[in-house]
Amino acid sequence: MPERPLLIFDVNETLLDLDALLPHFERIFGDPNVMREWFAQLVLYSQATTLAGEYSPFGTLGGAVLRMLGRIKRRIVTDADVSAIAAAVSSMPPHADVEVTLARLRAARYRMFTLTNNPAGTAAAQLAAGKLAGYFERMFSVDEVVRRFKPAPETYRWVARELGVSTGQCCLIACHVWDTLGAAAAGMRAALVLRAGNAPLAVGRQPDIIGDDLTSIADALLAEQGGG
């Protein structure tokens, strides 16, 4: 029977439902689908600034990307709009499968943590609002020490060092391939949750587990331990 891995969960979209932001983008841009464009651009520029050796907190970067899209699409983005999106990000609800799956994994004695690009304060507010904080021993934020956004491999290595284990003893659970690629590059196992709008990529290091939802990821983990 393989060693039970420490489970490291991504937060935005993996645990929490980004679709809660759609009404704000409908109001600002007249098109709720701009939300997905905004999030993709936010991830792009978080990675670009990391590669360029620069750093701004994820929330600050999110506001800047929102204003950039406003200029591109000829829409006025106000300070109130930026604040409204930030508040909505801090209070996104969990996906329907999250709490029951976390409870199941906790009952199976898995140790669980989160790792997010969000600042620590935002991450704490998100998990408190979603009533999920009690499932996790610690919430890691790139803003704390490394200040290099995922999928920079050193971010995942930092988490393993803080936990006093090798990266091979950890399994990242995320719905973004860019996140699983970074974790795998750092030596972690990885599980990909196929949330709506996400799919496997046929190049690069492949996730060890792929599931349609968090329930199926838990099924695979528990099967490794001879449980169900």
N, CA, C and O of each residue as an XYZ file, in Angstrom:
912
protein
N       0.854     -1.191      0.000
C       0.000      0.000      0.000
C       0.890      1.241      0.000
O       1.783      1.344      0.841
N       0.675      2.186     -0.915
C       1.526      3.376     -0.969
C       1.298      4.276      0.239
O       0.246      4.233      0.878
N       2.309      5.093      0.539
C       2.188      6.049      1.633
C       1.074      7.051      1.335
O       0.921      7.503      0.200
N       0.313      7.388      2.344
C      -0.763      8.362      2.168
C      -0.139      9.749      1.961
O       0.583     10.227      2.836
N      -0.401     10.402      0.827
C       0.231     11.700      0.583
C      -0.424     12.818      1.374
O      -1.588     12.717      1.761
N       0.323     13.875      1.611
C      -0.255     15.108      2.116
C      -0.956     15.793      0.945
O      -0.378     15.912     -0.135
N      -2.173     16.235      1.145
C      -2.979     16.792      0.057
C      -2.912     18.315      0.085
O      -3.243     18.945      1.089
N      -2.479     18.896     -1.032
C      -2.337     20.345     -1.165
C      -3.371     20.815     -2.184
O      -3.269     20.485     -3.365
N      -4.355     21.576     -1.742
C      -5.458     21.992     -2.612
C      -5.246     23.410     -3.142
O      -4.932     24.331     -2.388
N      -5.423     23.563     -4.449
C      -5.617     24.893     -5.014
C      -6.974     25.404     -4.530
O      -7.834     24.615     -4.140
N      -7.165     26.726     -4.556
C      -8.398     27.307     -4.006
C      -9.325     27.850     -5.095
O     -10.448     27.369     -5.249
N      -8.860     28.850     -5.852
C      -9.727     29.489     -6.849
C     -10.134     28.499     -7.934
O      -9.274     27.944     -8.619
N     -11.379     28.281     -8.089
C     -12.004     27.404     -9.082
C     -11.932     25.937     -8.704
O     -12.876     25.198     -8.980
N     -10.855     25.486     -8.085
C     -10.791     24.089     -7.652
C     -11.769     23.838     -6.509
O     -12.569     22.903     -6.560
N     -11.700     24.677     -5.480
C     -12.617     24.561     -4.350
C     -13.803     25.516     -4.461
O     -14.930     25.165     -4.108
N     -13.539     26.717     -4.951
C     -14.549     27.781     -4.956
C     -15.018     28.083     -6.368
O     -14.249     27.992     -7.325
N     -16.287     28.442     -6.487
C     -16.946     28.580     -7.791
C     -16.780     29.995     -8.355
O     -17.388     30.948     -7.865
N     -15.954     30.111     -9.382
C     -15.723     31.399    -10.027
C     -16.971     31.978    -10.681
O     -17.049     33.187    -10.899
N     -17.934     31.144    -10.992
C     -19.146     31.641    -11.652
C     -19.908     32.642    -10.782
O     -20.775     33.361    -11.278
N     -19.587     32.689     -9.495
C     -20.204     33.689     -8.627
C     -19.840     35.111     -9.049
O     -20.513     36.068     -8.667
N     -18.777     35.245     -9.835
C     -18.336     36.571    -10.292
C     -19.069     37.036    -11.536
O     -18.978     38.211    -11.892
N     -19.785     36.160    -12.203
C     -20.394     36.481    -13.498
C     -21.288     37.728    -13.464
O     -21.190     38.551    -14.374
N     -22.148     37.904    -12.463
C     -23.005     39.096    -12.486
C     -22.218     40.411    -12.499
O     -22.662     41.394    -13.093
N     -21.077     40.431    -11.862
C     -20.271     41.657    -11.843
C     -19.728     41.979    -13.234
O     -19.677     43.145    -13.627
N     -19.326     40.962    -13.970
C     -18.802     41.192    -15.318
C     -19.924     41.524    -16.301
O     -19.717     42.265    -17.262
N     -21.102     40.975    -16.056
C     -22.269     41.357    -16.846
C     -22.557     42.845    -16.649
O     -22.836     43.563    -17.609
N     -22.487     43.298    -15.402
C     -22.769     44.699    -15.110
C     -21.710     45.634    -15.696
O     -22.046     46.672    -16.266
N     -20.440     45.269    -15.558
C     -19.353     46.159    -15.985
C     -19.169     46.139    -17.496
O     -18.996     47.187    -18.117
N     -19.205     44.944    -18.089
C     -18.850     44.797    -19.507
C     -20.041     44.481    -20.407
O     -19.920     44.500    -21.632
N     -21.195     44.189    -19.798
C     -22.337     43.795    -20.609
C     -22.210     42.400    -21.163
O     -22.956     42.015    -22.063
N     -21.255     41.625    -20.626
C     -21.007     40.269    -21.121
C     -20.372     39.462    -19.993
O     -19.213     39.698    -19.652
N     -21.100     38.521    -19.408
C     -20.530     37.758    -18.296
C     -19.321     36.915    -18.689
O     -18.504     36.568    -17.835
N     -19.202     36.583    -19.974
C     -18.084     35.744    -20.413
C     -16.736     36.437    -20.289
O     -15.695     35.782    -20.352
N     -16.743     37.752    -20.113
C     -15.479     38.477    -19.905
C     -14.806     38.004    -18.617
O     -13.594     38.156    -18.461
N     -15.584     37.432    -17.695
C     -14.984     36.927    -16.467
C     -13.906     35.900    -16.763
O     -12.826     35.943    -16.174
N     -14.196     34.968    -17.681
C     -13.210     33.938    -18.012
C     -11.992     34.554    -18.705
O     -10.863     34.111    -18.494
N     -12.223     35.560    -19.517
C     -11.112     36.254    -20.163
C     -10.254     36.945    -19.110
O      -9.026     36.882    -19.155
N     -10.912     37.601    -18.167
C     -10.183     38.276    -17.091
C      -9.338     37.284    -16.287
O      -8.166     37.547    -16.019
N      -9.925     36.148    -15.901
C      -9.182     35.190    -15.088
C      -8.004     34.611    -15.863
O      -6.919     34.436    -15.310
N      -8.219     34.315    -17.145
C      -7.116     33.792    -17.968
C      -5.997     34.815    -18.088
O      -4.820     34.461    -18.015
N      -6.355     36.077    -18.272
C      -5.339     37.133    -18.369
C      -4.639     37.338    -17.017
O      -3.438     37.607    -16.975
N      -5.373     37.213    -15.937
C      -4.766     37.330    -14.615
C      -3.721     36.246    -14.398
O      -2.629     36.519    -13.899
N      -4.053     35.023    -14.771
C      -3.081     33.930    -14.658
C      -1.886     34.189    -15.573
O      -0.739     33.997    -15.169
N      -2.155     34.627    -16.814
C      -1.079     34.912    -17.762
C      -0.103     35.935    -17.199
O       1.110     35.731    -17.230
N      -0.639     37.036    -16.685
C       0.249     38.103    -16.225
C       0.874     37.799    -14.868
O       1.924     38.353    -14.543
N       0.262     36.944    -14.079
C       0.938     36.496    -12.862
C       2.176     35.689    -13.233
O       3.225     35.827    -12.603
N       2.054     34.854    -14.247
C       3.197     34.060    -14.691
C       4.238     34.931    -15.395
O       5.441     34.719    -15.239
N       3.768     35.914    -16.173
C       4.695     36.805    -16.878
C       5.521     37.627    -15.894
O       6.729     37.781    -16.075
N       4.876     38.154    -14.854
C       5.637     38.944    -13.886
C       6.624     38.068    -13.116
O       7.727     38.508    -12.791
N       6.228     36.835    -12.828
C       7.156     35.923    -12.155
C       8.373     35.649    -13.022
O       9.503     35.690    -12.534
N       8.158     35.371    -14.301
C       9.281     35.114    -15.207
C      10.159     36.349    -15.372
O      11.367     36.238    -15.581
N       9.542     37.526    -15.276
C      10.295     38.777    -15.425
C      10.981     39.205    -14.134
O      11.676     40.221    -14.112
N      10.795     38.445    -13.061
C      11.433     38.772    -11.797
C      10.744     39.890    -11.038
O      11.364     40.553    -10.206
N       9.458     40.107    -11.319
C       8.695     41.141    -10.626
C       7.586     40.489     -9.802
O       7.263     39.316     -9.989
N       7.007     41.276     -8.882
C       5.933     40.742     -8.061
C       4.983     41.846     -7.632
O       5.415     42.899     -7.163
N       3.694     41.607     -7.793
C       2.629     42.406     -7.204
C       1.621     41.426     -6.641
O       1.397     40.376     -7.243
N       1.004     41.727     -5.510
C       0.009     40.803     -4.954
C      -1.077     40.477     -5.973
O      -1.417     41.295     -6.828
N      -1.608     39.272     -5.863
C      -2.571     38.768     -6.842
C      -3.789     39.681     -6.958
O      -4.301     39.896     -8.056
N      -4.251     40.214     -5.841
C      -5.399     41.106     -5.882
C      -5.089     42.405     -6.608
O      -5.912     42.908     -7.372
N      -3.900     42.947     -6.369
C      -3.477     44.158     -7.067
C      -3.384     43.902     -8.563
O      -3.824     44.716     -9.375
N      -2.808     42.764     -8.913
C      -2.687     42.389    -10.316
C      -4.071     42.175    -10.934
O      -4.307     42.551    -12.082
N      -4.975     41.576    -10.175
C      -6.336     41.359    -10.678
C      -7.033     42.669    -11.000
O      -7.729     42.766    -12.010
N      -6.856     43.680    -10.154
C      -7.437     44.985    -10.423
C      -6.832     45.634    -11.645
O      -7.537     46.259    -12.437
N      -5.518     45.486    -11.804
C      -4.848     46.066    -12.970
C      -5.308     45.408    -14.267
O      -5.504     46.083    -15.278
N      -5.478     44.085    -14.233
C      -5.962     43.373    -15.423
C      -7.398     43.782    -15.739
O      -7.764     43.913    -16.907
N      -8.208     43.984    -14.708
C      -9.585     44.427    -14.923
C      -9.605     45.784    -15.637
O     -10.379     45.989    -16.572
N      -8.758     46.697    -15.193
C      -8.691     48.014    -15.831
C      -8.139     47.905    -17.257
O      -8.577     48.630    -18.151
N      -7.190     47.012    -17.463
C      -6.645     46.801    -18.794
C      -7.731     46.328    -19.753
O      -7.831     46.817    -20.878
N      -8.545     45.374    -19.304
C      -9.640     44.889    -20.146
C     -10.673     45.985    -20.394
O     -11.256     46.061    -21.475
N     -10.895     46.825    -19.398
C     -11.803     47.942    -19.598
C     -11.325     48.857    -20.710
O     -12.112     49.306    -21.544
N     -10.038     49.128    -20.713
C      -9.484     49.987    -21.772
C      -9.595     49.307    -23.137
O      -9.957     49.947    -24.124
N      -9.285     48.013    -23.190
C      -9.364     47.275    -24.455
C     -10.796     47.263    -24.993
O     -11.028     47.422    -26.191
N     -11.740     47.072    -24.082
C     -13.138     46.921    -24.504
C     -13.923     48.236    -24.432
O     -15.138     48.264    -24.626
N     -13.201     49.316    -24.151
C     -13.816     50.651    -24.103
C     -14.965     50.712    -23.097
O     -16.049     51.222    -23.377
N     -14.680     50.178    -21.936
C     -15.628     50.232    -20.831
C     -14.961     50.945    -19.649
O     -13.772     50.751    -19.395
N     -15.713     51.751    -18.946
C     -15.186     52.438    -17.773
C     -15.178     51.461    -16.597
O     -16.209     50.890    -16.242
N     -14.010     51.279    -16.006
C     -13.875     50.443    -14.813
C     -13.513     51.372    -13.655
O     -12.447     51.987    -13.657
N     -14.385     51.470    -12.691
C     -14.204     52.392    -11.577
C     -13.514     51.711    -10.398
O     -13.370     50.489    -10.360
N     -13.091     52.535     -9.438
C     -12.541     51.984     -8.196
C     -13.574     51.094     -7.512
O     -13.229     50.064     -6.932
N     -14.843     51.498     -7.581
C     -15.909     50.697     -6.964
C     -16.044     49.340     -7.644
O     -16.324     48.342     -6.982
N     -15.846     49.294     -8.964
C     -15.894     48.023     -9.684
C     -14.778     47.099     -9.222
O     -15.001     45.913     -8.979
N     -13.577     47.652     -9.101
C     -12.432     46.852     -8.651
C     -12.685     46.316     -7.244
O     -12.402     45.153     -6.955
N     -13.221     47.173     -6.371
C     -13.505     46.744     -5.002
C     -14.599     45.685     -4.963
O     -14.546     44.760     -4.152
N     -15.591     45.821     -5.840
C     -16.683     44.846     -5.868
C     -16.180     43.471     -6.296
O     -16.583     42.456     -5.728
N     -15.304     43.436     -7.291
C     -14.744     42.153     -7.731
C     -13.898     41.543     -6.622
O     -13.973     40.340     -6.375
N     -13.090     42.368     -5.950
C     -12.248     41.860     -4.864
C     -13.102     41.273     -3.746
O     -12.780     40.215     -3.205
N     -14.199     41.963     -3.397
C     -15.088     41.456     -2.347
C     -15.755     40.155     -2.777
O     -15.922     39.241     -1.970
N     -16.137     40.074     -4.049
C     -16.778     38.861     -4.552
C     -15.810     37.688     -4.563
O     -16.201     36.561     -4.258
N     -14.552     37.939     -4.911
C     -13.533     36.880     -4.889
C     -13.372     36.335     -3.476
O     -13.169     35.135     -3.291
N     -13.462     37.212     -2.480
C     -13.272     36.797     -1.088
C     -14.445     36.011     -0.531
O     -14.347     35.444      0.557
N     -15.562     35.966     -1.267
C     -16.756     35.301     -0.729
C     -17.378     34.301     -1.706
O     -18.568     34.000     -1.610
N     -16.580     33.786     -2.646
C     -17.114     32.809     -3.598
C     -17.540     31.534     -2.869
O     -16.840     31.090     -1.959
N     -18.659     30.944     -3.244
C     -19.119     29.725     -2.572
C     -18.340     28.494     -3.037
O     -17.802     28.486     -4.144
N     -18.278     27.468     -2.213
C     -17.648     26.222     -2.642
C     -18.489     25.525     -3.706
O     -19.707     25.698     -3.759
N     -17.831     24.739     -4.549
C     -18.559     23.838     -5.440
C     -19.328     22.817     -4.590
O     -18.969     22.555     -3.442
N     -20.372     22.257     -5.161
C     -21.257     21.367     -4.417
C     -20.561     20.118     -3.879
O     -20.985     19.558     -2.868
N     -19.498     19.682     -4.550
C     -18.832     18.441     -4.151
C     -17.724     18.641     -3.120
O     -17.115     17.668     -2.675
N     -17.457     19.882     -2.737
C     -16.252     20.163     -1.960
C     -16.366     19.715     -0.504
O     -15.560     18.906     -0.046
N     -17.344     20.223      0.221
C     -17.368     19.958      1.661
C     -17.538     18.473      1.968
O     -16.876     17.944      2.860
N     -18.412     17.805      1.242
C     -18.615     16.381      1.509
C     -17.344     15.590      1.208
O     -17.048     14.612      1.894
N     -16.595     16.002      0.195
C     -15.360     15.290     -0.141
C     -14.267     15.566      0.880
O     -13.534     14.652      1.261
N     -14.146     16.810      1.329
C     -13.156     17.125      2.360
C     -13.456     16.359      3.645
O     -12.543     15.866      4.307
N     -14.729     16.260      3.993
C     -15.105     15.502      5.192
C     -14.732     14.029      5.043
O     -14.268     13.395      5.991
N     -14.935     13.513      3.880
C     -14.610     12.108      3.607
C     -13.106     11.862      3.711
O     -12.675     10.865      4.288
N     -12.314     12.771      3.153
C     -10.864     12.622      3.212
C     -10.344     12.820      4.635
O      -9.407     12.141      5.055
N     -10.942     13.734      5.363
C     -10.535     13.923      6.757
C     -10.833     12.672      7.574
O     -10.035     12.271      8.421
N     -11.989     12.056      7.316
C     -12.340     10.830      8.031
C     -11.360      9.704      7.724
O     -11.154      8.805      8.540
N     -10.757      9.764      6.535
C      -9.759      8.759      6.139
C      -8.352      9.136      6.604
O      -7.373      8.490      6.230
N      -8.259     10.192      7.426
C      -7.011     10.623      8.074
C      -5.994     11.226      7.106
O      -4.789     11.151      7.345
N      -6.472     11.817      6.028
C      -5.569     12.587      5.167
C      -5.310     13.937      5.816
O      -6.218     14.565      6.362
N      -4.063     14.370      5.747
C      -3.717     15.728      6.165
C      -3.900     16.640      4.958
O      -3.458     16.312      3.857
N      -4.549     17.781      5.161
C      -4.921     18.640      4.038
C      -4.494     20.088      4.274
O      -4.546     20.605      5.390
N      -4.068     20.721      3.172
C      -3.551     22.081      3.193
C      -4.049     22.789      1.926
O      -4.544     22.142      1.003
N      -3.916     24.097      1.889
C      -4.197     24.832      0.654
C      -2.960     25.607      0.238
O      -2.124     25.980      1.061
N      -2.868     25.838     -1.069
C      -1.807     26.667     -1.644
C      -2.433     27.537     -2.715
O      -2.992     27.024     -3.684
N      -2.346     28.847     -2.551
C      -3.020     29.760     -3.454
C      -2.127     30.928     -3.842
O      -1.214     31.306     -3.109
N      -2.411     31.491     -5.012
C      -1.764     32.734     -5.428
C      -2.321     33.939     -4.679
O      -1.694     34.998     -4.656
N      -3.498     33.786     -4.065
C      -4.088     34.901     -3.339
C      -3.258     35.267     -2.113
O      -2.596     34.404     -1.536
N      -3.287     36.537     -1.709
C      -2.679     36.890     -0.420
C      -3.325     36.116      0.713
O      -4.464     35.662      0.597
N      -2.595     35.966      1.809
C      -3.071     35.147      2.925
C      -4.399     35.650      3.475
O      -5.267     34.848      3.821
N      -4.568     36.962      3.560
C      -5.812     37.506      4.089
C      -7.007     37.158      3.231
O      -8.072     36.818      3.746
N      -6.834     37.243      1.917
C      -7.911     36.872      0.992
C      -8.229     35.392      1.113
O      -9.396     35.004      1.159
N      -7.190     34.564      1.166
C      -7.396     33.120      1.266
C      -8.140     32.765      2.550
O      -9.041     31.926      2.532
N      -7.768     33.398      3.665
C      -8.443     33.124      4.932
C      -9.909     33.537      4.864
O     -10.784     32.826      5.358
N     -10.176     34.696      4.246
C     -11.559     35.158      4.112
C     -12.371     34.210      3.234
O     -13.529     33.918      3.532
N     -11.759     33.731      2.152
C     -12.460     32.812      1.249
C     -12.870     31.534      1.967
O     -14.021     31.107      1.873
N     -11.936     30.927      2.682
C     -12.228     29.648      3.327
C     -13.163     29.822      4.503
O     -13.957     28.931      4.805
N     -13.076     30.966      5.173
C     -14.024     31.240      6.254
C     -15.433     31.426      5.697
O     -16.396     30.891      6.247
N     -15.554     32.181      4.611
C     -16.873     32.418      4.011
C     -17.496     31.121      3.504
O     -18.709     30.927      3.585
N     -16.642     30.230      2.977
C     -17.135     28.956      2.474
C     -17.267     27.878      3.525
O     -17.657     26.750      3.223
N     -16.933     28.232      4.792
C     -16.992     27.287      5.923
C     -16.121     26.053      5.672
O     -16.501     24.921      5.973
N     -14.931     26.318      5.106
C     -14.008     25.230      4.782
C     -12.723     25.257      5.614
O     -11.963     24.289      5.609
N     -12.483     26.338      6.315
C     -11.181     26.522      6.961
C     -10.831     25.385      7.910
O      -9.662     25.021      8.035
N     -11.835     24.819      8.581
C     -11.571     23.791      9.571
C     -11.027     22.485      9.015
O     -10.554     21.638      9.772
N     -11.090     22.318      7.721
C     -10.585     21.085      7.110
C      -9.071     21.121      6.867
O      -8.460     20.084      6.608
N      -8.469     22.303      6.950
C      -7.074     22.449      6.541
C      -6.180     22.804      7.721
O      -6.513     23.651      8.549
N      -5.028     22.125      7.772
C      -4.073     22.407      8.835
C      -3.396     23.762      8.655
O      -3.104     24.460      9.627
N      -3.156     24.115      7.421
C      -2.470     25.386      7.148
C      -2.845     25.859      5.750
O      -3.061     25.057      4.842
N      -2.918     27.175      5.598
C      -3.222     27.786      4.304
C      -1.975     28.508      3.818
O      -1.561     29.501      4.416
N      -1.376     28.022      2.743
C      -0.154     28.619      2.196
C      -0.504     29.628      1.108
O      -1.370     29.382      0.269
N       0.178     30.759      1.138
C       0.025     31.787      0.104
C       1.386     32.132     -0.463
O       2.358     32.269      0.281
N       1.462     32.276     -1.790
C       2.730     32.673     -2.405
C       3.173     34.042     -1.907
O       4.352     34.383     -1.996
N       2.236     34.829     -1.382
C       2.530     36.174     -0.912
C       3.369     36.173      0.369
O       3.973     37.189      0.717
N       3.408     35.040      1.068
C       4.064     34.989      2.373
C       5.578     35.121      2.273
O       6.168     35.977      2.933
N       6.203     34.298      1.468
C       7.664     34.211      1.450
C       8.222     34.222      0.026
O       9.015     35.094     -0.329
N       7.806     33.252     -0.785
C       8.462     33.053     -2.077
C       8.142     34.153     -3.077
O       8.989     34.517     -3.893
N       6.926     34.684     -3.019
C       6.498     35.756     -3.929
C       6.786     35.416     -5.384
O       7.232     36.250     -6.171
N       6.517     34.171     -5.704
C       6.579     33.685     -7.085
C       5.316     32.883     -7.315
O       5.055     31.890     -6.636
N       4.539     33.332     -8.288
C       3.236     32.718     -8.498
C       3.371     31.302     -9.041
O       4.308     30.975     -9.769
N       2.402     30.475     -8.661
C       2.313     29.170     -9.313
C       2.165     29.389    -10.816
O       1.473     30.320    -11.229
N       2.795     28.557    -11.642
C       3.384     27.253    -11.349
C       4.908     27.249    -11.160
O       5.552     26.252    -11.486
N       5.494     28.314    -10.652
C       6.934     28.305    -10.396
C       7.277     27.139     -9.464
O       6.728     27.076     -8.364
N       8.153     26.222     -9.852
C       8.400     25.025     -9.035
C       8.878     25.329     -7.624
O       8.603     24.560     -6.702
N       9.594     26.445     -7.438
C      10.103     26.742     -6.100
C       8.977     27.011     -5.101
O       9.167     26.859     -3.894
N       7.814     27.408     -5.598
C       6.669     27.635     -4.709
C       6.206     26.324     -4.079
O       5.936     26.278     -2.879
N       6.114     25.275     -4.861
C       5.706     23.968     -4.348
C       6.791     23.384     -3.432
O       6.483     22.748     -2.423
N       8.043     23.602     -3.787
C       9.144     23.106     -2.944
C       9.136     23.793     -1.587
O       9.420     23.168     -0.565
N       8.811     25.074     -1.581
C       8.720     25.819     -0.322
C       7.664     25.203      0.592
O       7.898     25.048      1.790
N       6.511     24.851      0.039
C       5.454     24.237      0.843
C       5.949     22.930      1.455
O       5.746     22.692      2.645
N       6.587     22.094      0.670
C       7.090     20.826      1.189
C       8.117     21.058      2.301
O       8.096     20.360      3.314
N       9.013     22.030      2.121
C       9.994     22.334      3.177
C       9.296     22.771      4.452
O       9.670     22.346      5.546
N       8.291     23.613      4.319
C       7.559     24.079      5.489
C       6.871     22.926      6.218
O       6.713     22.964      7.438
N       6.471     21.923      5.484
C       5.801     20.768      6.074
C       6.789     19.700      6.541
O       6.403     18.722      7.182
N       8.058     19.894      6.216
C       9.079     18.961      6.660
C       9.050     17.629      5.946
O       9.410     16.601      6.520
N       8.616     17.642      4.673
C       8.540     16.412      3.891
C       9.175     16.654      2.529
O       9.479     17.791      2.169
N       9.370     15.587      1.784
C       9.821     15.731      0.408
C       8.636     16.088     -0.475
O       7.490     15.828     -0.109
N       8.898     16.677     -1.623
C       7.792     16.988     -2.534
C       7.081     15.713     -2.978
O       5.881     15.739     -3.252
N       7.807     14.601     -3.051
C       7.200     13.344     -3.458
C       6.169     12.813     -2.474
O       5.407     11.906     -2.808
N       6.135     13.364     -1.269
C       5.151     12.950     -0.270
C       3.879     13.809     -0.329
O       2.970     13.639      0.482
N       3.828     14.730     -1.295
C       2.684     15.643     -1.431
C       1.950     15.370     -2.740
O       2.543     14.927     -3.724
N       0.659     15.644     -2.730
C      -0.139     15.574     -3.946
C      -0.934     16.867     -4.085
O      -1.780     17.176     -3.245
N      -0.660     17.617     -5.141
C      -1.425     18.816     -5.424
C      -2.733     18.433     -6.100
O      -2.747     17.598     -7.005
N      -3.828     19.037     -5.665
C      -5.136     18.831     -6.290
C      -5.603     20.168     -6.834
O      -5.810     21.120     -6.081
N      -5.768     20.233     -8.157
C      -6.116     21.493     -8.814
C      -6.911     21.212    -10.070
O      -6.892     20.098    -10.595
N      -7.618     22.236    -10.554
C      -8.376     22.073    -11.795
C      -7.685     22.745    -12.979
O      -8.256     22.818    -14.067
N      -6.461     23.237    -12.779
C      -5.732     23.919    -13.844
C      -4.479     23.132    -14.212
O      -3.680     22.786    -13.342
N      -4.311     22.854    -15.489
C      -3.140     22.108    -15.935
C      -1.857     22.858    -15.622
O      -0.849     22.240    -15.278
N      -1.879     24.194    -15.737
C      -0.649     24.936    -15.432
C      -0.207     24.694    -13.986
O       0.987     24.723    -13.690
N      -1.166     24.456    -13.085
C      -0.841     24.193    -11.684
C      -0.278     22.786    -11.511
O       0.709     22.595    -10.800
N      -0.898     21.806    -12.157
C      -0.389     20.439    -12.035
C       0.981     20.298    -12.699
O       1.812     19.513    -12.243
N       1.217     21.053    -13.771
C       2.536     21.032    -14.408
C       3.612     21.531    -13.447
O       4.684     20.934    -13.348
N       3.329     22.617    -12.744
C       4.299     23.159    -11.801
C       4.562     22.213    -10.651
O       5.708     22.023    -10.245
N       3.495     21.614    -10.120
C       3.666     20.673     -9.018
C       4.489     19.466     -9.448
O       5.383     19.023     -8.726
N       4.178     18.936    -10.637
C       4.922     17.770    -11.138
C       6.383     18.116    -11.378
O       7.265     17.299    -11.116
N       6.647     19.324    -11.875
C       8.031     19.747    -12.103
C       8.814     19.832    -10.797
O      10.029     19.634    -10.774
N       8.104     20.130     -9.713
C       8.746     20.214     -8.402
C       8.869     18.853     -7.732
O       9.488     18.743     -6.673
N       8.288     17.811     -8.329
C       8.388     16.462     -7.778
C       7.170     15.987     -7.027
O       7.184     14.899     -6.452
N       6.103     16.789     -7.019
C       4.877     16.360     -6.362
C       4.053     15.460     -7.276
O       4.184     15.509     -8.499
N       3.209     14.643     -6.669
C       2.133     14.018     -7.425
C       1.102     15.107     -7.724
O       1.105     16.165     -7.094
N       0.233     14.841     -8.677
C      -0.769     15.839     -9.030
C      -2.067     15.155     -9.435
O      -2.066     14.104    -10.075
N      -3.173     15.782     -9.044
C      -4.507     15.319     -9.424
C      -5.228     16.475    -10.096
O      -5.283     17.582     -9.561
N      -5.781     16.209    -11.277
C      -6.467     17.234    -12.064
C      -7.971     17.023    -11.980
O      -8.480     15.964    -12.346
N      -8.681     18.042    -11.493
C     -10.148     18.027    -11.423
C     -10.684     18.732    -12.661
O     -10.334     19.883    -12.923
N     -11.520     18.059    -13.412
C     -12.000     18.617    -14.679
C     -13.235     19.493    -14.463
O     -14.336     19.168    -14.907
N     -13.020     20.614    -13.768
C     -14.097     21.586    -13.640
C     -14.490     22.093    -15.030
O     -13.707     21.992    -15.975
N     -15.697     22.634    -15.151
C     -16.167     23.142    -16.437
C     -15.170     24.141    -17.012
O     -14.713     25.052    -16.321
N     -14.839     23.952    -18.300
C     -13.888     24.843    -18.956
C     -12.443     24.424    -18.805
O     -11.545     25.122    -19.276
N     -12.197     23.291    -18.154
C     -10.837     22.789    -17.981
C     -10.744     21.371    -18.543
O     -11.703     20.602    -18.469
N      -9.581     21.033    -19.104
C      -9.385     19.717    -19.723
C      -7.904     19.370    -19.662
O      -7.068     20.257    -19.485
N      -7.568     18.089    -19.806
C      -6.150     17.703    -19.836
C      -5.433     18.300    -21.043
O      -6.055     18.643    -22.048
N      -4.131     18.416    -20.922
C      -3.267     18.880    -22.005
C      -2.384     17.713    -22.424
O      -1.791     17.047    -21.576
N      -2.293     17.463    -23.718
C      -1.613     16.254    -24.200
C      -0.098     16.391    -24.291
O       0.559     15.526    -24.869
N       0.462     17.444    -23.740
C       1.920     17.603    -23.680
C       2.302     17.901    -22.234
O       1.470     18.311    -21.425
N       3.579     17.686    -21.930
C       4.050     17.944    -20.579
C       3.772     16.781    -19.654
O       3.199     15.767    -20.052
N       4.188     16.946    -18.413
C       4.007     15.896    -17.419
C       2.525     15.748    -17.100
O       1.841     16.727    -16.800
N       2.048     14.537    -17.167
C       0.624     14.279    -16.988
C       0.281     14.089    -15.508
O       1.100     13.572    -14.747
N      -0.917     14.501    -15.094
C      -1.340     14.265    -13.711
C      -1.386     12.779    -13.391
O      -1.638     11.950    -14.266
N      -1.144     12.455    -12.144
C      -1.229     11.062    -11.708
C      -2.681     10.593    -11.640
O      -2.979      9.415    -11.841
N      -3.576     11.539    -11.352
C      -5.006     11.237    -11.253
C      -5.764     12.305    -12.026
O      -5.447     13.490    -11.924
N      -6.755     11.896    -12.792
C      -7.655     12.829    -13.467
C      -9.078     12.399    -13.134
O      -9.424     11.225    -13.263
N      -9.903     13.355    -12.704
C     -11.284     13.031    -12.358
C     -12.242     14.113    -12.798
O     -11.874     15.284    -12.899
N     -13.471     13.718    -13.060
C     -14.479     14.673    -13.502
C     -14.882     15.642    -12.402
O     -15.369     16.736    -12.687
N     -14.683     15.251    -11.151
C     -15.032     16.109    -10.023
C     -14.164     15.715     -8.837
O     -13.361     14.785     -8.916
N     -14.341     16.440     -7.733
C     -13.518     16.163     -6.560
C     -13.847     14.809     -5.954
O     -12.987     14.166     -5.352
N     -15.081     14.380     -6.110
C     -15.487     13.069     -5.597
C     -14.673     11.953     -6.235
O     -14.222     11.036     -5.549
N     -14.484     12.030     -7.552
C     -13.737     10.976     -8.241
C     -12.248     11.020     -7.890
O     -11.580      9.986     -7.885
N     -11.730     12.218     -7.594
C     -10.345     12.303     -7.129
C     -10.213     11.590     -5.787
O      -9.267     10.831     -5.574
N     -11.154     11.832     -4.887
C     -11.132     11.156     -3.586
C     -11.274      9.648     -3.750
O     -10.607      8.882     -3.054
N     -12.133      9.219     -4.661
C     -12.292      7.782     -4.923
C     -10.946      7.149     -5.271
O     -10.594      6.092     -4.748
N     -10.191      7.811     -6.167
C      -8.895      7.266     -6.592
C      -7.903      7.237     -5.455
O      -7.172      6.259     -5.295
N      -7.861      8.311     -4.646
C      -6.931      8.359     -3.516
C      -7.258      7.262     -2.490
O      -6.370      6.571     -1.991
N      -8.520      7.126     -2.201
C      -8.924      6.126     -1.209
C      -8.718      4.698     -1.723
O      -8.415      3.790     -0.949
N      -8.885      4.510     -3.028
C      -8.647      3.184     -3.606
C      -7.186      2.773     -3.436
O      -6.885      1.594     -3.248
N      -6.287      3.742     -3.502
C      -4.863      3.450     -3.289
C      -4.608      2.920     -1.878
O      -3.696      2.124     -1.652
N      -5.420      3.373     -0.952
C      -5.260      2.952      0.441
C      -6.110      1.747      0.808
O      -6.165      1.325      1.964
N      -6.779      1.198     -0.222
C      -7.607      0.035      0.009
C      -8.943      0.342      0.635
O      -9.597     -0.530      1.207
N      -9.357      1.646      0.513
C     -10.634      2.053      1.091
C     -11.566      2.541     -0.004
O     -11.204      2.542     -1.180
N     -12.766      2.955      0.381
C     -13.747      3.428     -0.579
C     -14.511      4.600     -0.045
O     -15.386      5.130     -0.729
